[in-house]
Amino acid sequence: MKRIDWLNVGREHWEGNQEKITAIIGRMTWKSLPCDMGFMQGEAIKEIIKEFKMPKVSHVADSHEMAPYGLLGIRAHYSNADIELYAIDNGCGVEPVCVYVTERGES
C-alpha cells in the first residue's frame, strides 16, 4: 500500500489542492527510461534526481494540467522502498510537493 507524504517545501502549491493534485497524478502517463520528453522538463527531472541522489530511477512523467505550472513525477527504487516523487515546475525552479512511498514487504 502506498502512503503519501506532503512536503513542507512545496506547501504553497499543494495546501488546499491535495485532491486536485492526486487526481492529476492518477492520470499521469509514466515513461520508462530512456525516453523522449521536452528539454526543460527533462533538465528539471535530471536536477531533481541529482539533488536528491535518487537511485535506480526507472520512470518519469509530466503533466501540464496545473498550467501555468507543470507537474513532474520520478519513480526511484531504494533498498527499503519504492518512491514516486512529484514536483511543481514553476518555470524558474522546481519544488517537490509530495512523495508516494511503498515500503518493501507491503502489498
N, C-alpha and C positions, 0 to 999 in steps of 0.2 A: 504494500500500500504506500502510495506517495503522500508525503506531507509537504505543505507549502510554508516557507518562511519568508515573510515580508521584511525587506531590509530597510533600516533607518535612512541610509544614504539616499534612497530614491523615494522617500516618503511623500515629497511634494507631488510626485507623479501618480502614486498609487492610492494615497489616502482618499477614501470615498469612491474610488474607481476599481476596487478589487473584483467585483462581479464582471465589469466590462473587460478588464484585463484577462481574467481567467477564461472568459468566453472567447476572446481573441486567441489566446494560447491554444484553446481546444480546436481552433480552425487552422492553425499554422501547419504548413507542409514542411516536413523535415527532408533535408537533402544529405545524403551520405557524402563524406569527403573522399576524394577531392570533388568539387562541384563548381558550377558557374553561378555567379551572382554579381550584383552591382559592385563596382570598385569601392565606393565609400562604405557600404555595408561590410564587405569583405575585410577592409582595413580596420574597421571598428571591431569586428569579431576577432581578428588577429591580435589586436591590442588588449582586449579583454582576456584572451587565453594567456597572453604573456604576463599581464599584470597579476592575474590570479593563479598563475602557474598551474593551469588546468591540464591534467594528464589525460592521455588516451581519448582525445576528442574524436567523436565518431560522426556526429551530425550537426548541422546548423540550420537555422530557419530565420525568416524575416517576414514582417508584415507592415503594411502601410495603413492599416485600419485606424490607427490613432493619429492620423495626419493632423497637424503638421509634424508630429513625431513618428519615428519608426520604432518598431519593437523587434529586438533581436533575440534569438534563442541559441544556446550552445549545450550540447549533450557531452558530458565527460564521465569517465569511469575511474573512480578511485578504488583503492583496495578494499574499503569497507562500505562503499555506497556508490550508486549511480546518481548523477545530478543533472538537472536541466536549469541553467542559469538564464534568466531573462533580464534584458536591459533596455532602457529607453535611449534612443539616439535622437538628440535634440538638434543636430546639425552642427553644433560646436563641440560636443563632447558626448560621452556615453555614461549613463548612470544605472547601475544594477538596481532592479526593483524587487525581484523575488527569486527564490530558488525552490525547485521541487526536488525533494530528496527521497530516494528509495534505498534504505539500508539493506545490506546483504543479509540474506536469511528471511527477509519479509517477502510476502507474495503479493 
